Amino acid sequence: MGATLDWLKSRYREPPPGLAAEHHRFYFAAAYGYPCGLLWHFAFIFLFWLAGAPPLAWLNVLSAAVWAAALWLHFRGWLRSAVLLAAAEIVLHAVVASALIGWQTGFQFYVVAMAAVVFFAPLGHVAWNVLLAVANALTFVGLHWLLVDAAPRIALAPWVVDLMFYGNALSAFFVISLAAATYDRAATEAEAALGAEKAKSDELAGLLRKMFGRYLSPEVMAALIENPASAELGGEKRRVTIMMTDLRGFTAMSERLAPEQVVRMLNAYFEVMVEIITRYHGTINEIIGDALLVFFGAPQAMPDRAAQAVACAIEMQNAMARVNAHNRAQGLPELQMGIGLNDAEVVVGNIGTTRRSKYAAVGSGVNMTSRIESYTVGGQILVSESVRLAAGDVLRVDGQRDVHPKGSEAPLRIYEVGGIGGRFNLALQDATPALVALARRLPLRYAVLEGKEAGEAGGEGFAVRLAKSALEIELDRPLAPMTNLKLNLAAAGEALGARDFYAKVIRAADGKGAPALVSLTAVPPEIDAFLEALRRYAAPAA
């Protein structure tokens, strides 16, 4: 008995296994209706017996058994069988009761009530609901036509007839109201549960966006959410503008700092840069140590991708002042960034394996962007011919030169960008070094770097003027712009002479006596402190 009661209680807490979700509301509504019908018919056994109508009392015994069976079928999940059994009992009971004790007792009202209730029953197709409702309505009309004036076969006292009429009318109204109320309650609870699930789903989606937003650009994330099929491996050819950024001399600098300081400095730097890239709708392909590889024009097409990329690069360079102000406040070294841009046709898409992949761009254009970036010095933006043509006349070009990148058969012309007009109207903040003349020339030695190694060519020279990140030097032979140098202050004492520092030629000697200008790319702290002292106090070199 206890197990049966537990089973019955469980049926009011949750629907039977396998029941379709769209039938849950009807299930819970009818779970209260069937017990009411069972109790109602059980009560009529005694009422009819007391009213002197034993045939109807026995009919209600049979009806109570039918409703008990309907309830059992309902709890088992056989909703259609339960509805049809209950509907058949209602119609049969109404016909027999009206025929035996007369139309005036009001049993026909149950037919109308059932017509309203069965319209929502899960019969498999709405046509069956309409057909059953119409059949109930026609039964009501037929009973009226046959019995409205017919004499009852079992005569009851007038007060009993009146009591039954009003009682049955009110009971039919109660059945309809109960069905509507329980159905509405079930619908409300279902909507509340759905709302709670949606809130959880939105919270989870927000968490996922927050987590994966660190690894994917908003455009890639939106494309994946709107079209999950885009997560499949594959790609397409697309013309994009590629950006490569790198911090000058960061590797040597990081070796002198604690790991926590390096991570803190990089995080602060990337926080500023990524925010700007996102605002200009760039897609971050990769963060490689202290470098960023970004492309514009995928996954969403961008008609003005080249101009957008240049404007983004200018804002990034100007934002380095903010990054370095933060570094100074934290007691960290200042940073310098170079940016290279190239416009090329590449393959973009999901590249990798079914277990791990990423949205990326591959092609020779990416490699060429890396080559262009390698020619930059801190604060500089260099672009290819393709970017200049794609951006148009809005670019402010401050210089140009031909270079010979490794792996390239022909020279590559690159342009130094100082600003962009049009709707962007941006310019690089003036970073012209304030050169201070030395009272006495500073002797130095140099070696020309080929790749990462020092070549055979080298010699001696003098630094004649200096700035915070640049030197004006006179060498024993001319050097082409973009030449990388390894420098040494051999004559400045044993401690300083043991330390090398690095620079890139950004302005060659003009042959008329004007010295070359080099940008310092990696300077040990001892050399930096020595040069800073010379610059600040314009002291003569030792």
Buried (B, 14 or more C-beta within 10 A) or exposed (E): EEEEEEEEEEBEEEBBEEBEEEBBBBBBBBBBBBBBBBEBBBEBBEBBBEBBBEEBBEBBBEBBBBBBBBBEBBBEBBBBBBBBBBBEBBBBBBBBBBBBBBBBBBBBBBBBBBBBBBBBBBBEEEEBBEEBBEBBBEBBEEBEEEBEEEEBEBEBEEEBBBBBBEEBBEBBEEBBEBBBEBBEBBBEEBEEEEEEEEEEEEEEEEEEBEEEEEEBBEBBBBBBEEEEEBEEEEBEEBBBBBBBBBBBBBEBBBEEBEEEBBEBBBEBBBEBBBEBBBEBBBBBBBBEEBBBBBBBBBBBEBEBBBBBBBBBBBBBBBBBEEBBEBBEEEEBBBBBBBBBBBBBEBBBBBBEEEEEBEBBBBBEBBBBBBBBBBBBBBBBBBBBBBBBEBBEEBBBEEBEBEBEBEEEEEEBEBBBBBBBBBEBEBBBEEBEBEBBEBEEBBBBBBBBBEEEEBEEEBEBBBBBBBBBBBBBBBBEEEBEBBBBBBBBBBBBEEEBEEBBBBBBBBBBBEEEEEBBBBBBBBBBEBBBEBBEEBBEEEEEBE
